[in-house]
Amino acid sequence: MILNTVIFDMDGLLIDSEPLWKEAADRLLSVYGKQLTPQQYARTTGLRTKEFLSYWFRHFNLPESGLAVSEKQIVADVINLVKQKGRPMPGVDHIFQFFQELGFRIGLASSSAPELISVVIDLLDIRRHLQAFTSADDLAFGKPHPEVYLNCAAELEAAPNQCICFEDSFNGMIAAKAAKMHCVVVPSMHDSKNPVWEAADLKISTLRNFNGLLLNRLQNI
């Protein structure tokens, strides 16, 4: 089937927000005298906020009664940080123009809360390019479950095997592949040689490197 739809992840792929999420997490956990190493933080990249916090609260034996308040706090903190310091990842303008010129349907599927998604969309000035965006925040399961991607494809009226997904996290890649979609990964530089990315259909170092030749390669997979 011909590829005619593209769905993007958001955090760490379109906007350089992962350091901001870690900053907010460290600020919250510092109240309990805890801080995540970069390796620890990477372990839960791509999870929803509630799952991220639940994982680390259990890991550090923190009182889970504070999870709901902590979730609202960290989302609000990240929104403020994004507004202050959020920057697009390299190639964002290129990749949206590339697919728009081809007439692709374009969507966004994120684990983040809808209010953060909306802030990022406006900050990057990509709302005019998007025909749909979906959040896993209120779903029964988040990434690596494929539901958020399947929901976005449904809103775009696309079959899963017509879709290309762009991801930067392991959990996101698994979600895209579980949805039976083509997956292009753009991992962070420090993690680019990790063998887990072999599960993707294609790995690139930056969004600006994607081109017609690579699209044709995906089309023939």
The 8 nearest C-alpha neighbors of each residue, nearest first, counted from 0:
[[1, 161, 2, 160, 218, 3, 158, 219],
 [2, 0, 161, 3, 218, 160, 162, 4],
 [1, 3, 161, 162, 4, 218, 0, 163],
 [2, 4, 103, 161, 1, 104, 162, 5],
 [5, 3, 104, 162, 103, 105, 161, 2],
 [4, 6, 163, 105, 162, 164, 104, 106],
 [7, 5, 106, 164, 107, 105, 163, 165],
 [8, 6, 107, 165, 164, 108, 9, 106],
 [7, 9, 108, 109, 166, 107, 165, 12],
 [8, 10, 13, 12, 109, 7, 11, 14],
 [11, 9, 12, 16, 14, 13, 17, 8],
 [10, 12, 15, 17, 14, 16, 13, 9],
 [11, 13, 9, 10, 167, 14, 8, 166],
 [14, 12, 9, 88, 87, 11, 91, 10],
 [15, 13, 87, 88, 16, 11, 10, 86],
 [16, 14, 11, 86, 88, 17, 87, 85],
 [15, 17, 19, 14, 18, 10, 11, 20],
 [16, 18, 20, 19, 11, 15, 21, 10],
 [19, 17, 21, 20, 16, 22, 15, 23],
 [18, 20, 22, 16, 17, 21, 23, 77],
 [19, 21, 17, 23, 22, 18, 77, 24],
 [22, 20, 24, 18, 19, 23, 25, 17],
 [21, 23, 19, 25, 20, 24, 18, 26],
 [22, 24, 26, 20, 21, 25, 73, 76],
 [25, 23, 21, 27, 26, 22, 28, 20],
 [26, 24, 28, 22, 34, 27, 23, 29],
 [25, 27, 23, 29, 24, 28, 22, 30],
 [26, 28, 24, 25, 29, 30, 23, 73],
 [29, 27, 25, 33, 30, 31, 26, 34],
 [28, 30, 32, 33, 31, 26, 27, 25],
 [31, 29, 28, 32, 27, 26, 33, 25],
 [32, 30, 29, 28, 33, 61, 27, 34],
 [31, 33, 29, 30, 28, 34, 27, 25],
 [34, 32, 29, 28, 31, 35, 30, 25],
 [33, 35, 25, 28, 29, 36, 32, 24],
 [36, 34, 39, 40, 37, 25, 33, 38],
 [35, 37, 39, 38, 40, 34, 41, 21],
 [38, 36, 40, 39, 41, 35, 21, 42],
 [39, 37, 41, 36, 40, 42, 35, 43],
 [40, 38, 36, 42, 41, 37, 35, 43],
 [39, 41, 37, 42, 38, 43, 35, 36],
 [42, 40, 44, 38, 39, 43, 37, 168],
 [41, 43, 39, 40, 44, 38, 37, 45],
 [42, 44, 41, 40, 46, 51, 45, 39],
 [45, 43, 41, 46, 42, 168, 40, 170],
 [44, 46, 170, 168, 171, 43, 47, 142],
 [47, 45, 44, 51, 43, 142, 50, 48],
 [46, 48, 110, 50, 49, 51, 111, 141],
 [47, 49, 51, 50, 52, 70, 46, 111],
 [48, 50, 52, 51, 47, 53, 70, 66],
 [51, 49, 53, 47, 52, 48, 54, 46],
 [50, 52, 48, 54, 49, 53, 46, 47],
 [53, 51, 55, 49, 54, 50, 56, 48],
 [52, 54, 50, 56, 51, 55, 49, 57],
 [55, 53, 51, 52, 57, 56, 50, 58],
 [54, 56, 58, 52, 57, 53, 59, 51],
 [55, 57, 61, 53, 59, 58, 54, 60],
 [56, 58, 60, 55, 54, 59, 53, 61],
 [59, 57, 55, 56, 60, 54, 61, 53],
 [58, 60, 56, 57, 61, 55, 33, 54],
 [61, 59, 57, 58, 56, 62, 55, 63],
 [60, 62, 56, 59, 63, 57, 31, 58],
 [63, 61, 64, 65, 60, 56, 66, 57],
 [64, 62, 65, 66, 61, 56, 53, 57],
 [63, 65, 62, 66, 67, 68, 61, 69],
 [64, 66, 63, 68, 67, 69, 62, 61],
 [65, 67, 69, 63, 68, 64, 70, 52],
 [68, 66, 70, 69, 65, 71, 64, 49],
 [69, 67, 71, 70, 66, 65, 72, 64],
 [68, 70, 72, 66, 67, 71, 65, 73],
 [71, 69, 67, 73, 72, 68, 66, 49],
 [72, 70, 74, 68, 69, 73, 75, 67],
 [71, 73, 69, 75, 70, 74, 76, 68],
 [72, 74, 76, 70, 75, 71, 23, 69],
 [75, 73, 77, 71, 76, 72, 78, 70],
 [74, 76, 78, 72, 73, 77, 71, 79],
 [75, 77, 73, 79, 74, 78, 23, 72],
 [78, 76, 80, 74, 79, 75, 81, 20],
 [77, 79, 81, 75, 76, 80, 115, 74],
 [80, 78, 82, 76, 77, 81, 83, 75],
 [81, 79, 77, 83, 82, 78, 84, 76],
 [82, 80, 85, 78, 84, 83, 79, 77],
 [81, 83, 79, 80, 84, 85, 78, 122],
 [84, 82, 80, 81, 79, 85, 78, 86],
 [83, 85, 81, 80, 82, 86, 19, 79],
 [86, 84, 81, 82, 83, 16, 15, 14],
 [85, 87, 15, 14, 84, 88, 16, 81],
 [88, 86, 14, 13, 15, 89, 123, 91],
 [87, 89, 14, 13, 15, 91, 90, 12],
 [90, 88, 91, 205, 206, 87, 207, 13],
 [89, 91, 207, 206, 93, 92, 94, 88],
 [92, 90, 94, 93, 89, 88, 13, 95],
 [93, 91, 95, 90, 94, 96, 89, 207],
 [94, 92, 90, 96, 91, 95, 207, 97],
 [93, 95, 97, 91, 96, 92, 90, 206],
 [96, 94, 97, 98, 92, 93, 99, 91],
 [95, 97, 99, 93, 94, 98, 100, 92],
 [98, 96, 94, 95, 100, 99, 93, 101],
 [97, 99, 101, 100, 103, 95, 96, 94],
 [100, 98, 96, 102, 101, 97, 103, 95],
 [99, 101, 98, 102, 97, 96, 103, 95],
 [102, 100, 98, 99, 103, 97, 3, 96],
 [101, 103, 99, 100, 98, 104, 3, 4],
 [104, 102, 3, 4, 98, 101, 99, 105],
 [103, 105, 4, 5, 3, 102, 155, 130],
 [106, 104, 5, 129, 130, 6, 4, 103],
 [107, 105, 6, 131, 132, 129, 130, 7],
 [106, 108, 132, 7, 6, 8, 133, 109],
 [109, 107, 133, 8, 132, 148, 134, 147],
 [110, 108, 134, 111, 8, 9, 135, 133],
 [109, 111, 135, 47, 134, 136, 46, 141],
 [112, 110, 109, 136, 47, 134, 113, 116],
 [111, 113, 136, 115, 114, 134, 116, 110],
 [114, 112, 116, 115, 134, 117, 111, 136],
 [113, 115, 117, 116, 112, 118, 78, 111],
 [116, 114, 118, 117, 113, 112, 78, 119],
 [117, 115, 113, 119, 114, 118, 120, 112],
 [116, 118, 120, 114, 115, 119, 113, 121],
 [119, 117, 115, 121, 116, 120, 122, 114],
 [120, 118, 122, 116, 121, 117, 123, 115],
 [121, 119, 117, 123, 125, 122, 118, 126],
 [120, 122, 124, 118, 119, 123, 117, 126],
 [121, 123, 119, 124, 120, 118, 82, 85],
 [122, 124, 120, 121, 125, 119, 87, 14],
 [125, 123, 121, 122, 126, 120, 127, 119],
 [126, 124, 128, 127, 123, 120, 121, 129],
 [125, 127, 129, 128, 120, 124, 121, 123],
 [126, 128, 125, 129, 124, 130, 120, 121],
 [129, 127, 125, 126, 130, 105, 95, 99],
 [130, 128, 105, 106, 126, 131, 127, 125],
 [129, 131, 105, 106, 104, 155, 128, 132],
 [132, 130, 106, 129, 154, 155, 151, 107],
 [131, 133, 107, 106, 108, 151, 134, 129],
 [134, 132, 108, 151, 107, 147, 109, 131],
 [133, 135, 109, 136, 110, 108, 113, 111],
 [134, 136, 110, 138, 141, 147, 137, 109],
 [135, 137, 112, 134, 138, 110, 111, 47],
 [138, 136, 135, 139, 134, 112, 140, 141],
 [139, 137, 135, 140, 136, 141, 147, 146],
 [138, 140, 137, 141, 135, 136, 146, 144],
 [141, 139, 138, 144, 142, 135, 146, 143],
 [142, 140, 135, 144, 143, 47, 138, 110],
 [143, 141, 144, 174, 170, 171, 46, 145],
 [142, 144, 174, 170, 173, 171, 141, 145],
 [143, 145, 142, 174, 141, 146, 140, 177],
 [146, 144, 174, 178, 148, 177, 147, 175],
 [147, 145, 149, 148, 144, 150, 141, 140],
 [146, 148, 150, 135, 149, 145, 108, 151],
 [149, 147, 151, 150, 146, 145, 108, 152],
 [148, 150, 146, 152, 151, 147, 153, 145],
 [151, 149, 153, 147, 148, 152, 146, 154],
 [150, 152, 154, 148, 153, 149, 133, 155],
 [153, 151, 155, 149, 157, 154, 150, 156],
 [152, 154, 156, 150, 155, 151, 157, 149],
 [155, 153, 151, 156, 152, 131, 150, 157],
 [154, 156, 152, 153, 157, 151, 131, 104],
 [157, 155, 153, 154, 152, 158, 151, 104],
 [158, 156, 152, 155, 153, 161, 159, 4],
 [157, 159, 161, 160, 152, 156, 162, 153],
 [160, 158, 180, 161, 162, 179, 157, 152],
 [159, 161, 180, 162, 158, 179, 0, 181],
 [162, 160, 2, 158, 159, 3, 1, 4],
 [163, 161, 4, 5, 159, 160, 180, 2],
 [162, 164, 181, 5, 182, 180, 6, 4],
 [165, 163, 182, 6, 7, 5, 181, 183],
 [164, 166, 183, 7, 184, 182, 8, 6],
 [167, 165, 184, 8, 168, 171, 172, 185],
 [166, 168, 186, 185, 184, 12, 11, 169],
 [169, 167, 171, 170, 45, 166, 172, 44],
 [168, 170, 172, 171, 173, 167, 45, 195],
 [171, 169, 143, 173, 168, 172, 45, 142],
 [170, 172, 174, 168, 169, 173, 143, 142],
 [171, 173, 169, 175, 174, 170, 166, 168],
 [172, 174, 176, 170, 143, 171, 175, 177],
 [175, 173, 143, 145, 171, 177, 144, 172],
 [176, 174, 178, 172, 177, 173, 180, 145],
 [175, 177, 179, 173, 178, 180, 174, 172],
 [176, 178, 174, 179, 175, 145, 173, 144],
 [177, 179, 145, 175, 176, 180, 174, 149],
 [180, 178, 176, 177, 159, 160, 175, 181],
 [181, 179, 160, 159, 162, 178, 176, 175],
 [180, 182, 163, 164, 200, 162, 176, 179],
 [183, 181, 164, 200, 199, 163, 165, 175],
 [182, 184, 201, 165, 202, 200, 164, 199],
 [185, 183, 166, 202, 167, 165, 186, 201],
 [184, 186, 167, 203, 204, 202, 205, 166],
 [187, 185, 167, 191, 184, 190, 188, 168],
 [186, 188, 190, 189, 191, 185, 167, 204],
 [187, 189, 191, 190, 186, 204, 192, 185],
 [188, 190, 187, 191, 192, 186, 193, 38],
 [191, 189, 187, 188, 193, 192, 186, 194],
 [190, 192, 188, 186, 193, 189, 187, 204],
 [193, 191, 190, 194, 189, 196, 188, 195],
 [192, 194, 195, 190, 191, 196, 197, 189],
 [195, 193, 196, 197, 192, 198, 191, 190],
 [196, 194, 197, 193, 198, 169, 199, 192],
 [197, 195, 198, 194, 199, 193, 202, 184],
 [196, 198, 199, 195, 194, 200, 201, 202],
 [197, 199, 196, 195, 200, 172, 173, 176],
 [200, 198, 197, 201, 182, 196, 183, 184],
 [201, 199, 182, 183, 181, 198, 202, 217],
 [200, 202, 183, 199, 184, 203, 182, 217],
 [203, 201, 184, 183, 185, 199, 204, 200],
 [204, 202, 185, 205, 184, 201, 208, 206],
 [203, 205, 185, 186, 202, 206, 208, 188],
 [206, 204, 207, 208, 203, 185, 89, 90],
 [207, 205, 90, 208, 209, 94, 89, 91],
 [206, 208, 90, 205, 209, 93, 94, 89],
 [209, 207, 206, 205, 210, 203, 204, 90],
 [208, 210, 207, 206, 213, 94, 211, 203],
 [211, 209, 213, 212, 214, 208, 97, 207],
 [210, 212, 214, 213, 215, 209, 216, 97],
 [213, 211, 215, 214, 210, 216, 209, 217],
 [214, 212, 216, 215, 211, 210, 217, 209],
 [213, 215, 211, 217, 216, 212, 218, 210],
 [216, 214, 218, 212, 213, 217, 211, 219],
 [215, 217, 213, 219, 214, 218, 212, 220],
 [218, 216, 214, 220, 219, 215, 213, 200],
 [217, 219, 215, 216, 220, 214, 2, 1],
 [218, 220, 216, 217, 215, 214, 1, 0],
 [219, 217, 218, 216, 200, 181, 215, 214]]
